[in-house]
Amino acid sequence: MFLLAVTTGLSVAAMYYAQSLLDEVRDALGLSTGTAGLLVTVTQAGYLAALILLVPVGDLVARRRLIPALVAAQALALFLLAGATSATQLMIAGVAVGALSVTAQIGVAFAASLAADAERGRVVGTVMSGLLLGILLARTVAGWLADLGSWRTPYWVAGAVQLLLCAVLALCLPAEPRAGAGAGRPSYREAVASVPKLLREEPLLRRRALYGAASFGAFSVLWTPLSFLLSDAPYDYSTGVIGLFGLLGLMGVLAASLAGRAADQGRAGQVTTAAYMATYFTCGLAGSLAVTTAYSAGGWTAVSLTGAAFGLAALALVGWDAVVARRG
């Protein structure tokens, strides 16, 4: 459980290193603010595509072999990003890093398959805590490492750590429990097709995914341009100080653990990872795209209004969900 928590945290963290480094990336490669901000957007786009196309592979092959392979591939993508010398190279590497971050979701599902029924929620909550720690601490660690070297340093270090993690995973991951007799595996095509089918056929999943997505859209609106705001006057903060802002969300780690314990007590249900997270990151991607334009056009005031719009949408969807639940 601890090893999978570390794996999910490091895998998903790779998507978020850039958010405290965008100002340095912009200046070092001579990019515009809008182009530099697209690094976050294309990384999320890669993640979204892989949720639909790569996560279902976890139901078709042994995850104890798949997870180390994906971790090694992400290490190579991080090295490519660290060595990028143009916007094109930067964006291609960003897409690859984002796509391979779905190792986190495969790791969560793997942890669930290893846990007994009575403790599955607690185990998933613990592994999700590792994932959230990766998201929150990525900006802080990346900022500190960039202060020691340059914006490339966090990616070189992260790639090396991922290679080491790959070796540990290959040696230590256990085999999954065998499926019962007669339990056939779906084909890859069936597994991919099941993602939109679930959203179409399960209204509860659809509603929960939508308001989670709107909330994540607001999250993306805040974090994508924050580096530009804090690195310019009147703040003029270093990347290390900017990274410290990631610590403000640490309460979310406690929330994941408590939610997992609640699931063991029957107060929360399970959803299909790919269907939920694909919806979730679609809105995150929309938030990143919207705020890149908003910041260029209207500065932080436009960013705030854009974030408020996503937040109000989330509140409206939560209210709608509550009304539907009462009627049901």
C-alpha positions in Angstrom: 0.0 0.0 0.0 2.8 2.4 0.9 4.7 1.6 -2.3 1.6 2.2 -4.4 0.9 5.5 -2.6 4.4 6.7 -3.4 4.0 5.6 -7.0 0.7 7.4 -7.5 2.1 10.5 -5.9 5.3 10.7 -8.0 3.5 9.8 -11.2 0.8 12.5 -10.9 3.3 15.1 -9.5 5.0 15.2 -12.9 2.0 17.0 -14.3 2.2 19.8 -11.8 6.0 20.7 -11.6 5.5 23.2 -14.3 2.9 25.3 -12.4 5.6 27.0 -10.2 8.1 27.1 -13.1 6.2 28.7 -15.9 7.8 32.2 -15.5 11.3 30.7 -15.8 10.3 28.4 -18.7 8.9 31.5 -20.5 12.0 33.5 -20.0 14.5 30.8 -20.7 12.9 29.7 -24.0 11.8 33.1 -25.1 8.1 32.2 -25.1 5.0 34.4 -24.7 3.0 34.1 -21.5 0.2 32.3 -23.4 2.5 29.8 -25.0 4.2 29.0 -21.7 0.9 28.5 -20.0 0.0 26.0 -22.7 2.5 23.6 -21.1 0.0 22.9 -18.3 -2.9 22.6 -20.8 -1.2 20.1 -23.1 0.0 18.0 -20.1 -3.6 17.8 -19.0 -4.7 16.9 -22.5 -2.2 14.0 -22.6 -3.6 12.8 -19.3 -7.2 13.1 -20.5 -6.5 11.1 -23.7 -4.6 8.4 -21.7 -7.5 8.1 -19.2 -9.7 6.9 -22.1 -7.1 5.0 -24.1 -4.5 3.7 -21.6 -6.3 3.1 -18.3 -8.5 0.3 -19.7 -5.3 -1.6 -20.5 -5.0 -2.1 -16.8 -8.0 -4.5 -17.0 -6.4 -6.5 -19.8 -2.8 -7.1 -18.7 -1.0 -7.8 -15.4 -0.7 -4.5 -13.5 2.4 -5.7 -11.7 4.2 -5.5 -15.1 2.3 -2.6 -16.6 3.0 -0.2 -13.7 6.8 -0.4 -13.8 6.8 -0.1 -17.6 4.7 3.1 -17.4 7.0 4.5 -14.7 10.1 3.9 -16.8 8.4 5.5 -19.8 7.5 8.5 -17.8 11.1 8.9 -16.6 12.2 9.1 -20.3 9.5 11.7 -21.0 10.7 13.8 -18.0 14.2 13.7 -19.4 12.9 14.8 -22.8 11.1 17.7 -21.2 14.2 18.7 -19.2 16.2 18.8 -22.4 13.6 20.8 -24.5 15.0 23.7 -26.4 11.9 24.9 -28.3 8.2 25.3 -27.7 7.5 22.3 -29.9 9.8 20.0 -28.0 8.4 21.3 -24.7 4.8 20.6 -25.7 5.4 17.1 -27.1 7.3 16.1 -24.0 4.5 17.7 -21.9 1.9 15.6 -23.6 3.9 12.4 -23.0 4.5 13.3 -19.3 0.8 13.9 -18.8 -0.3 10.7 -20.6 2.0 8.6 -18.5 0.7 10.2 -15.3 -2.3 7.9 -15.5 -0.1 5.4 -13.8 -1.6 7.0 -10.7 -5.1 5.8 -11.6 -3.9 2.4 -12.5 -2.1 2.2 -9.2 -5.3 3.1 -7.3 -7.2 0.4 -9.0 -4.4 -2.1 -8.3 -4.5 -1.2 -4.6 -8.3 -1.8 -4.6 -7.9 -5.2 -6.2 -5.4 -6.3 -3.6 -7.5 -5.2 -0.6 -10.1 -7.2 1.3 -13.7 -6.0 0.9 -13.8 -4.7 4.4 -10.8 -2.5 4.1 -10.9 -1.5 0.4 -12.1 2.0 1.1 -9.4 2.6 3.7 -6.7 1.3 1.3 -7.9 3.4 -1.6 -8.2 6.4 0.7 -4.5 5.9 1.8 -3.3 5.5 -1.8 -5.3 8.6 -2.8 -3.6 10.5 0.0 -0.3 9.7 -1.7 -1.7 11.0 -5.0 -2.9 14.2 -3.4 0.4 14.7 -1.7 2.1 14.4 -5.1 -0.2 17.0 -6.6 0.3 19.5 -3.7 4.0 19.0 -3.0 5.0 19.0 -6.7 4.9 22.8 -6.9 6.9 23.2 -3.6 9.6 20.7 -4.5 9.9 21.9 -8.1 10.3 25.5 -6.8 13.0 24.5 -4.4 14.9 22.5 -7.0 14.6 25.3 -9.5 16.2 27.7 -7.0 19.1 25.3 -6.7 19.6 25.0 -10.5 17.2 26.0 -13.2 13.7 25.1 -14.3 15.2 22.0 -15.9 16.5 20.6 -12.6 13.2 19.3 -11.2 12.6 17.3 -14.3 16.1 15.7 -14.3 15.7 14.8 -10.6 12.2 13.5 -11.1 13.3 11.3 -14.0 16.1 9.8 -12.0 13.8 9.1 -9.1 11.3 7.4 -11.4 13.9 5.1 -12.8 14.8 4.1 -9.3 11.2 3.6 -8.5 10.7 1.4 -11.6 13.4 -1.0 -10.3 11.8 -1.2 -6.8 8.3 -1.8 -8.3 9.6 -4.6 -10.6 11.0 -6.4 -7.6 8.3 -5.8 -5.0 4.8 -5.5 -6.6 2.7 -8.6 -5.7 0.6 -10.6 -8.1 -3.1 -9.8 -8.4 -5.7 -12.2 -7.2 -6.9 -14.4 -10.0 -10.3 -13.8 -11.4 -13.0 -16.4 -10.6 -13.6 -19.3 -13.0 -15.4 -18.2 -16.1 -14.7 -14.5 -15.5 -13.6 -13.3 -18.9 -11.7 -10.2 -19.6 -13.2 -7.6 -22.0 -11.4 -6.8 -25.2 -9.5 -3.5 -25.4 -12.2 -2.0 -27.7 -14.9 -3.1 -25.3 -13.0 -1.6 -22.3 -12.6 1.8 -24.1 -16.2 1.9 -25.2 -17.4 1.2 -21.7 -16.2 4.6 -20.5 -18.7 6.8 -22.4 -21.3 4.1 -22.0 -21.1 4.3 -18.2 -21.5 8.1 -18.3 -24.5 7.7 -20.5 -26.2 5.0 -18.5 -25.4 6.0 -14.9 -27.0 9.4 -14.0 -25.5 9.4 -10.5 -22.0 9.0 -11.8 -22.7 11.6 -14.5 -23.9 14.2 -11.9 -21.0 13.6 -9.5 -18.4 13.7 -12.3 -19.8 17.0 -13.5 -19.6 18.9 -10.2 -16.2 17.3 -9.5 -15.2 18.5 -12.9 -16.4 22.1 -12.3 -14.5 22.2 -9.0 -11.3 21.0 -10.8 -11.9 23.6 -13.5 -11.7 26.3 -10.7 -8.6 24.6 -9.4 -6.9 24.8 -12.8 -8.0 28.4 -13.2 -6.1 29.4 -10.0 -2.9 27.4 -10.4 -2.1 27.8 -14.1 -1.4 31.6 -14.1 -0.4 31.9 -10.4 3.3 31.7 -11.2 3.1 34.6 -13.6 1.3 36.8 -11.0 3.7 36.0 -8.1 6.9 36.3 -10.1 6.1 39.8 -11.4 5.9 43.1 -9.5 4.8 43.8 -6.8 5.6 40.3 -5.5 8.7 39.3 -7.3 8.8 35.9 -5.6 11.4 33.3 -6.4 10.3 29.8 -7.7 10.9 28.4 -4.2 8.5 30.8 -2.6 5.9 30.3 -5.3 6.1 26.6 -4.7 5.2 27.1 -1.1 1.7 28.1 -2.1 1.1 24.4 -2.9 1.2 23.6 0.8 -2.1 25.5 1.2 -4.1 22.5 0.0 -2.7 19.9 2.4 -6.1 19.5 4.1 -7.3 17.7 0.9 -5.0 14.8 1.9 -6.9 14.4 5.2 -10.2 14.6 3.3 -9.2 11.7 1.0 -8.3 9.5 4.0 -11.6 10.3 5.8 -13.5 9.7 2.6 -11.9 6.3 2.2 -12.9 5.3 5.8 -16.4 6.5 5.1 -16.5 4.2 2.1 -15.8 1.2 4.3 -18.8 2.2 6.4 -21.1 2.3 3.4 -21.4 6.1 3.1 -19.7 6.3 -0.3 -19.9 4.3 -3.5 -17.3 3.2 -6.1 -17.2 4.7 -9.6 -15.3 3.7 -12.6 -12.0 5.5 -12.6 -11.7 6.3 -16.3 -15.2 7.6 -16.7 -15.1 9.8 -13.7 -11.6 11.2 -14.2 -12.1 11.7 -17.9 -15.0 14.1 -17.1 -13.0 15.6 -14.3 -10.0 16.5 -16.4 -12.0 17.6 -19.4 -13.2 20.5 -17.2 -9.6 21.0 -15.9 -8.4 21.3 -19.4 -11.2 23.8 -20.2 -10.2 25.8 -17.2 -6.5 25.9 -18.3 -7.4 27.0 -21.8 -9.9 29.6 -20.6 -7.5 31.1 -18.0 -4.6 31.3 -20.4 -6.7 33.6 -22.6 -8.2 35.4 -19.6 -4.8 36.3 -18.1 -3.4 37.6 -21.4 -6.5 39.7 -22.0 -7.5 41.0 -18.5 -4.9 40.0 -16.0 -5.7 38.7 -12.5 -9.1 40.3 -12.5 -10.2 38.2 -15.5 -8.6 35.1 -13.8 -10.7 35.7 -10.7 -13.9 36.1 -12.7 -13.2 32.9 -14.7 -12.5 31.0 -11.5 -15.7 32.3 -9.9 -17.7 31.1 -12.9 -16.4 27.6 -12.5 -17.0 27.7 -8.7 -20.6 28.9 -9.2 -21.2 26.1 -11.7 -19.9 23.6 -9.2 -22.3 24.9 -6.5 -25.2 24.8 -9.0 -24.5 21.2 -9.9 -24.2 20.2 -6.2 -27.6 21.8 -5.6 -29.0 20.0 -8.6 -27.6 16.7 -7.3 -29.2 17.2 -3.9 -32.6 18.0 -5.4 -32.5 14.8 -7.5 -31.4 12.8 -4.5 -34.4 14.0 -2.5 -36.8 13.3 -5.2 -35.3 9.8 -5.7 
